[in-house]
Amino acid sequence: MAFHLDIGFATLGGRKPLNEDFCAAMLPGPGQDGMGSIVAIADGVSAGGMGREAAQTTVTSLVRDYYATPETWDTTVAMDRIIRAQNTWLAGINRRRQPVMGLTTLTALVLRGQSYTLAHVGDSRAYLLRGDALRQLTHDHVVNHPDLRHQLLRSVGAEDHVVVDYLQDELLVGDVFVLVTDGVHGALPAGRLQALAGLPGMQTSAQLASRSLVDAALAAGSGDNVTAVVVRVLGLLDASLQDVCRSAQRLPVAPRLKVGEMIDGLCVTATVADNGINVLYQVRGPGSRTLYALKTLHPARAHDAEERAMLAHEAWLAARMQSGQAADYLVHLHERLPGGRERTAFYLLYDWHAGETLQQLLARGHRFSVRQALGAATQTVRALGRLHRQCVIHRDIKPANLHQGEDGVLRLLDLGVALSGREPEAMRRLHAGTPSFINPEQWGFSVQGAGGQEELPDAQSDLFALGVTLYQLLTARLPYGEVLPYQAGRYHRDPVAPSRLNPEVPIWLDHIVLKAVARDKRQRFETAEELLLALERGASRPLTAPQPTPLMLRDPAAVWKVALAVSALFNLLLVYWLLFLPK
């Protein structure tokens, strides 16, 4: 559900013939409730004659484009990308036209989850009225001199690179935000602003408050355009990642459950998996035959705050992905329990799908045909492409996490170690994933050999793991051999071509697989779309064979090893000559 907000605005030209202020507010559309609501206000600089156009385009692009950004992005990242793009466009126009045609201030507020985010450039202002205290949230970017207060040090469109101030803090019911241009705050003292905005206990509507502010500014003698936006927070109904984490820390971990036991009306029918960190049960819903998958922490991890935070991140991420393009390839998470019950413990409840994972098929001796392996790889890379467009890295692609449902859909399992940019720091630094499927860079390997700086996983890490998975489906072997959990990966040789292990593999597929698992990151596929295109084109437009890695790159010490061997042989021959040959 969305916020319960009361938003009002008023803008007047005042004593000026042209109103160059602009403001806007936008609420989330269907399926975008997690993005929150955004309001923005701008004051165009009139010196160049296009101040209103600059203010209008900047505010409009921000409030509209904000909802086109991935929901997994941090609010500051989303706003910064849009503001910088708008600044680049305006600055480009201003470089070509002298004098400068269009500059503007900008103050924008996003209310999301149970927090707010503020972006600010220039001398428009934002205030927070909480209880009986009014606090100014922004700092004016103007010359610090009484006679030069009207001169901006920062504005959108003035320079190629704009520096934006950001502020994030907790949001409470009853908060009142006031956004005003300098025509208002320059004429009204803080006490007057507070009185007109209305105390939280008063029933002053936001629209009435905003109109009162601009009227009072004009009555006080303001000679500028006057604009005010008032936002009253009446209810917080959404949960952010921080909210989920708080719930995870508050609720107890479910005890070890046996078949037949009940938890919140759910009956345990089987224990599916237990890796010592998480336990997965199959459960049946109350009063129905609907099956679910219940995932919880192992009781031994009940007091591990980091493990709780990681499971909370998985819950938040799975819920956010349900409204995105990747939902068709993921298992649906139930944020609310069937029957409307309240949770008494911290766990995740997913849909249950009949079928098997690709690892289960391999374990029972199933041999994948080339067509089956290609079908699985194609579905997986489509799913990865949609995840990556949402800035999510799965980080544990392998046959055990690819589930072939009886409905014919291949789904990605386990977002437990996925990266979204909002995960806990400890999780980001964790060397997660299955060792045999981890790309060389995460082990510190490069084309120059081992011993380099370990890199954090990225989209190419998922594509490398998918390449290893496809190699295993085609050959029942791993390209670089199996790596046990206590070992580090070994990448001292190039993989054997799959067609040498399985003659049914065509040469064009050889080239795709070898490119996907190449030791050198620069030779691999950069995006899921690139890999998908190669798989779909197949033999019609085959890739060229990847070049084998030269010995000097695979083993930089090879020259010294050869020199040592030659030197040792020469010395042995010299000793033999001195001892045994006649003098």
ZIRAUR-V882467 format. One record per helix or strand. SS is the DSSP state (H for helix, E for strand). FROM is the first residue (numbers start at 1). TO is the last residue. If there is no record, write none. Layout:
BEGIN
ss:from:to
SS:FROM:TO
SS:FROM:TO
END
This chain:
BEGIN
ss:from:to
E:4:12
E:21:26
H:33:35
E:37:45
H:46:48
H:51:68
H:75:96
E:103:104
E:106:112
E:115:121
E:125:130
E:133:136
E:142:142
H:146:148
E:152:152
E:156:156
E:165:170
E:176:180
H:182:185
H:190:197
H:206:219
E:226:235
H:241:250
E:253:253
E:262:263
E:266:274
E:278:284
E:291:297
H:299:301
H:305:321
H:325:329
E:330:330
E:333:333
H:338:340
E:346:346
E:348:351
E:355:357
H:358:363
H:370:389
E:393:393
H:399:401
E:402:405
E:410:412
E:419:419
H:425:429
H:435:437
H:440:443
E:446:446
E:449:449
H:459:475
H:498:501
H:507:516
H:521:523
H:528:537
H:551:554
H:558:580
END
